[in-house]
Amino acid sequence: MNTAELKKKANWLRRQILQIVVRSKRGHIGGAFSCTEILVALYYGGILRFDSDNPNWSDRDRFILSKGHSCVALFPILADLGFFPSSVLDSYSQNGCILGGHPDRNVPGIEADTGSLGHGLGIAAGLALAAKIDGRKYMTVALLGDGECYEGSVWESAMFAAHHRLNNLVAVIDRNRQCVTDFTEDCNRLEPLADKWSAFGWEPRTVDGHSFDEMIDAFHGFRSRVSAGPLVIIANTIKGKGVSFMERSIKWHHGVPQGDQLEEANRQLQCD
């Protein structure tokens, strides 16, 4: 897809997220909206290699949604690409549905159960090391939240990945500067975040996480990097992006718009 098509796809995805959250009366809508362009770039921008007709294709790239509470943004993509029927989205989070509030391996296209924050990068590092040992060429990409980077296990995994020279591993940080209860730089600041990753032996690249040009350019050549260390892309985003009253609002980490708010959200997301 070209940039204009990717922008339309991102707007479509936000409408899907809103519909699912309203229908199921649950969902982490703020963080789903902040990582919308990241996920669209990965799946529609020619970055990840996958085969929806053969989800277990041995040479597929492995994608780990470490910030698993944002799965409401990933599930519509997987359905749209044919991993499972779109009708399954209608019963999201209902009894008997394969789609719950976090990713799990019962869902085609999902590599790992995630959502207990701090675990995804370790899983991704293990997959990347396995690829090295087995002589496989697939890449592993993990999407983390910035609040998730408070977890010590993230930095243990970062050390492990750098020590094993996993240049086939990419971490993407959804840097929306908010966690569940506060702004990151007010409650426990993360900056200088890029310097921290660099000190742990990673190559940091900082981009606008809502710019498809910058996101895709950050992945340019990632399969043939000469650097021995893993790559981290710090994607600056806005929590609740796309709906003005949700943007940068702590209350919309998790929430369901109703009444006038729902009408306004739908109005703001209608334009292509």
Secondary structure by P-SEA (a helix, b strand, c coil): ccaaaaaaaaaaaaaaaaaaaaaacccaaaaaaaaaaaaaaacccccbbbbcccccccccbbbbccccccaaaaaaaaaaaccccccccccccccccccccccccccccccccccccccaaaaaaaaaaaaaaacccbbbbbbbbccccccaaaaaaaaaaaaaccccbbbbbccccccccccccccccccaaaaaaaaabbbbbbcccccaaaaaaaacccccccccbbbbbbbbbbcccccccccccccccbbbbcaaaaaaaaaaaccc
